[in-house]
Amino acid sequence: MNTDDLVQELAQDLEPIAPLPRPGARAGAWFVGAALYMALIAFGMGFVNGYPDGAGAVFWAVQIAAIVTSLLASAAAFASVIPGVMSRSRGLAVAAAAVWLVLLAAASTADSEWSALSSAAHEWWCVAFIVAGGAPLLGVLAWMLRRGAPLRPATTAAFAALSVAALANVGACISLPHANDAATLAWHGGAIVVATVCGAASGRLLFFWRPARPSMG
């Protein structure tokens, strides 16, 4: 059998496969659903625990930065599973995360109650909210990402974890009022860093290539 005959034999009876939507569209679809889910939980808990009292422009600037970080990180994750796609979303996501961190650090610098860190027991509830509330979102995001080609599983998982943790952090900040900004920086910042690092470390467990099953025919 020559090469032309082999190519024709391999190509016959193939069914066309619809390509995946663009990374931005998939990220937008996931983010809208995730934001609605998180809003329902946050506002539901807020009715019980109360909302931030007297939250000013700095508080909301931090939340907006976290939301932008989550959206850009999800876009970077979806772009990372499309071979050959050149996307600026990775750099933008890192830049947004840096701005978010700077805003949170600036707010905590103006807060002199660093001594409250050890007594901020309710911050454990915030960390639990980020982990438990974000777990379903991470599961859905991982399922969507595995439809692509995760050639860099650590990068994909790191951006996915950052996206989920950033959005869950907003829900925690709205529904569970904090003792002070210093506690928020230490507890929330630490939880998000740990989540991102753990995501990168577990990338190969979440995103891997399934070996093709040999044909029995």
Buried (B, 14 or more C-beta within 10 A) or exposed (E): EEEEEEEEEEEEEEEEEEEBEBBBEBBBBBBEEBBEBBBEBBEEBBEEEEBBEEBEEBBEBBBBBBBBBBBBBBBBBBBBBBEEEEBEBBEBBBBBBEBBBEBBEBBBEEBEBBEBBEEBEBBEBBBEBBBEBBEEBBEBBBEBBBEBBBEBBBBBBBBBBBBBBBBBBBBBBBBBBBBBBBBBBBBBBEBBEBBBEEBBEBBEEBBEEEEEEEEEE
